[in-house]
Amino acid sequence: MEEAGEKDPGKQTSVRLFREPSTSLRSAVVPALEKPRVPSSPAPAPGRADLDRHWLGRAIELAEAGRGRVEPNPVVGAVVLDREGRKAGEGWHAAFGGPHAEVIALRAAGPRARGGTLYVSLEPCAHQGKTPPCTGAILEAGVARVVAALADPNPVAGGGAAILARAGIPTEVGVHPDEAALARRQNAPFVKLVTRGLPFVTLKWAMTLDGKIASVAGDSRFISGEAARRRVHEMRDLTCAVLSGIGTVLADDPWLTTRLDDRDGRTALRVVIDSSARLPLGSRLVSTAALGPVLVATTLAAPEERVAALRARGVLVEPFGPGPEVDLEALLRALARRPPRAVANLLVEGGGRVHAAFVEAGLADRVAVFVAPKLLGGAEAMTPVEGRGFARLAEALKVASLRATPVGEDWLLEGEIESASPGGEGGLCTTEVDSRR
Ligand SMILES: NC(=O)c1ccc[n+]([C@@H]2O[C@H](COP(=O)([O-])OP(=O)(O)OC[C@H]3O[C@@H](n4cnc5c(N)ncnc54)[C@H](OP(=O)(O)O)[C@@H]3O)[C@@H](O)[C@H]2O)c1
């Protein structure tokens, strides 16, 4: 799988440590990956650490190609060098239940892997899941050394490095801090899922420059332009589940499907939080339930006849708590365990009340905000995060690593919420996340 025009850094006198990604580093679901820092000039001769960082960077870059298709598994990329240090093969985990990145890269390398080096963005698994453990394939291929950017946080699948080391293969895991941080950010949803038993939550909204998500009359279609709306469909395509509140559904009657012009998108699980099961039977969500699952998260207080009517139309209805409102944490924990594929990431396209509920419960990890160059005004017009609010500025949630990207006539602001709560007890999610493991 040699890439046309790619230089082999082992043959260069000076090495550019990181190439621009050939695959886009998709930021819809996880924090955008920043380009790793390149040491200042003069460029060092390519020592082993520099080469290791270069190839780990490539493995991390390759991993992105699996985003949106492998979850709840982690995205993983791998590169195999032959014993002379030339690239012999590379690959990535491309599909849930499909072969792991290491196996694909080793297959691509064939006999050239013997005596070579395997670089992988996440510690190879030692677990029999839907596929055999990668450690077996690595031992069989006869590589002489393994370098992984990040230790596997999954308690069920970890331990691959120790097995390899016991078999006499020098194995380095997480020794390069920049690459370890990059790999951790890349797999933030997976890390959160296996360590806390919760999905990684992105709050997404479109607002005017004066911070309104709807007019005083409740009109919000369309605040952002066409390019931004297309970007939302790309986000949904990479997401396990999309969630909205019943307030938004009643106001806008959204489809919440993925509609892309140039390819088939994946319609994520669509979730509505709706304490009293008010979702209209004639709504677009109900009428498209056959196209992809719609889950109405309700409460035990929801009228039985409403629940029955929705179920009769193919809508999934599940209670989360006694009421009066849906117990969000219970819902998220259930999504994180949902068979057959756990929800690793959740895109919340709520109204202001739903966003406030996520923020107040410390359940949001990230924001993706489209800002339209418009002024709407209106003291009563809805803002993106309603609720009680924090009384003091010192209590405000901080958003880190804010990035601004022009999208058509709008701007997309993305960042991570710094003080996202650990979400209580761990509740490890292990059974569903076993395809890669
Ligand atoms: N510009 C944008 O990006 C954008 C996006 C979405 C919506 N909007 C606009 O926002 C407006 C709707 O916002 P909204 O705040 O009224 O509705 P919302 O946030 O979509 O839904 C709020 C409702 O969800 C239900 N709910 C159930 N459990 C909840 C919980 N734990 N926490 C919070 N809510 C819970 C409650 O109704 P029950 O008690 O009946 O269950 C609550 O009233 C519309 O005008 C829409 O056009 C704009």
The ligand as an SDF file (V2000), in Angstrom:
LIG
                    3D

 48 52  0  0  0  0  0  0  0  0999 V2000
  -30.7720   27.3520   15.9560 N   0  0  0  0  0  0  0  0  0  0  0  0
  -30.6160   26.1170   16.3560 C   0  0  0  0  0  0  0  0  0  0  0  0
  -29.5500   25.5210   16.2070 O   0  0  0  0  0  0  0  0  0  0  0  0
  -31.7700   25.4180   17.0240 C   0  0  0  0  0  0  0  0  0  0  0  0
  -31.6690   24.0300   17.2570 C   0  0  0  0  0  0  0  0  0  0  0  0
  -32.7110   23.3880   17.8940 C   0  0  0  0  0  0  0  0  0  0  0  0
  -33.8110   24.1080   18.2960 C   0  0  0  0  0  0  0  0  0  0  0  0
  -33.8690   25.4370   18.0300 N   0  0  0  0  0  0  0  0  0  0  0  0
  -35.0460   26.2080   18.4840 C   0  0  0  0  0  0  0  0  0  0  0  0
  -35.1760   26.0430   19.8770 O   0  0  0  0  0  0  0  0  0  0  0  0
  -36.5380   26.1080   20.2130 C   0  0  0  0  0  0  0  0  0  0  0  0
  -36.9070   24.9030   21.0610 C   0  0  0  0  0  0  0  0  0  0  0  0
  -36.1520   24.9310   22.2340 O   0  0  0  0  0  0  0  0  0  0  0  0
  -36.7800   24.4340   23.6150 P   0  0  0  0  0  0  0  0  0  0  0  0
  -35.8220   24.7660   24.6760 O   0  0  0  0  0  0  0  0  0  0  0  0
  -38.1710   24.9120   23.7000 O   0  0  0  0  0  0  0  0  0  0  0  0
  -36.9160   22.8720   23.4020 O   0  0  0  0  0  0  0  0  0  0  0  0
  -35.9200   21.6740   23.5180 P   0  0  0  0  0  0  0  0  0  0  0  0
  -34.7070   22.0630   24.2700 O   0  0  0  0  0  0  0  0  0  0  0  0
  -35.7450   21.0680   22.1860 O   0  0  0  0  0  0  0  0  0  0  0  0
  -36.8010   20.6490   24.3690 O   0  0  0  0  0  0  0  0  0  0  0  0
  -37.0740   20.9780   25.7070 C   0  0  0  0  0  0  0  0  0  0  0  0
  -38.0600   19.9790   26.2500 C   0  0  0  0  0  0  0  0  0  0  0  0
  -37.4590   18.6910   26.3650 O   0  0  0  0  0  0  0  0  0  0  0  0
  -38.1690   17.9900   27.3480 C   0  0  0  0  0  0  0  0  0  0  0  0
  -37.2720   17.3670   28.2950 N   0  0  0  0  0  0  0  0  0  0  0  0
  -37.4040   16.1080   28.7730 C   0  0  0  0  0  0  0  0  0  0  0  0
  -36.4710   15.8290   29.6580 N   0  0  0  0  0  0  0  0  0  0  0  0
  -35.7000   16.9240   29.7610 C   0  0  0  0  0  0  0  0  0  0  0  0
  -34.5640   17.2270   30.5460 C   0  0  0  0  0  0  0  0  0  0  0  0
  -34.0180   16.3390   31.3780 N   0  0  0  0  0  0  0  0  0  0  0  0
  -34.0380   18.4440   30.4350 N   0  0  0  0  0  0  0  0  0  0  0  0
  -34.5550   19.3460   29.5680 C   0  0  0  0  0  0  0  0  0  0  0  0
  -35.6260   19.1220   28.7910 N   0  0  0  0  0  0  0  0  0  0  0  0
  -36.1980   17.9050   28.8980 C   0  0  0  0  0  0  0  0  0  0  0  0
  -39.0440   18.9850   28.0860 C   0  0  0  0  0  0  0  0  0  0  0  0
  -40.3680   18.8250   27.6200 O   0  0  0  0  0  0  0  0  0  0  0  0
  -41.2910   17.7070   28.3080 P   0  0  0  0  0  0  0  0  0  0  0  0
  -41.2900   18.0160   29.7620 O   0  0  0  0  0  0  0  0  0  0  0  0
  -42.5900   17.7910   27.6390 O   0  0  0  0  0  0  0  0  0  0  0  0
  -40.6050   16.4090   28.0470 O   0  0  0  0  0  0  0  0  0  0  0  0
  -38.5120   20.3040   27.6250 C   0  0  0  0  0  0  0  0  0  0  0  0
  -39.4730   21.3260   27.6060 O   0  0  0  0  0  0  0  0  0  0  0  0
  -37.3170   26.1470   18.9260 C   0  0  0  0  0  0  0  0  0  0  0  0
  -37.6870   27.4720   18.6470 O   0  0  0  0  0  0  0  0  0  0  0  0
  -36.3270   25.6660   17.9080 C   0  0  0  0  0  0  0  0  0  0  0  0
  -36.5840   26.1980   16.6230 O   0  0  0  0  0  0  0  0  0  0  0  0
  -32.8890   26.0940   17.4240 C   0  0  0  0  0  0  0  0  0  0  0  0
  1  2  1  0
  2  3  2  0
  2  4  1  0
  4  5  1  0
  4 48  2  0
  5  6  2  0
  6  7  1  0
  7  8  2  0
  8  9  1  0
  8 48  1  0
  9 10  1  0
  9 46  1  0
 10 11  1  0
 11 12  1  0
 11 44  1  0
 12 13  1  0
 13 14  1  0
 14 15  2  0
 14 16  1  0
 14 17  1  0
 17 18  1  0
 18 19  2  0
 18 20  1  0
 18 21  1  0
 21 22  1  0
 22 23  1  0
 23 24  1  0
 23 42  1  0
 24 25  1  0
 25 26  1  0
 25 36  1  0
 26 27  1  0
 26 35  1  0
 27 28  2  0
 28 29  1  0
 29 30  1  0
 29 35  2  0
 30 31  1  0
 30 32  2  0
 32 33  1  0
 33 34  2  0
 34 35  1  0
 36 37  1  0
 36 42  1  0
 37 38  1  0
 38 39  2  0
 38 40  1  0
 38 41  1  0
 42 43  1  0
 44 45  1  0
 44 46  1  0
 46 47  1  0
M  CHG  2   8   1  16  -1
M  END
$$$$
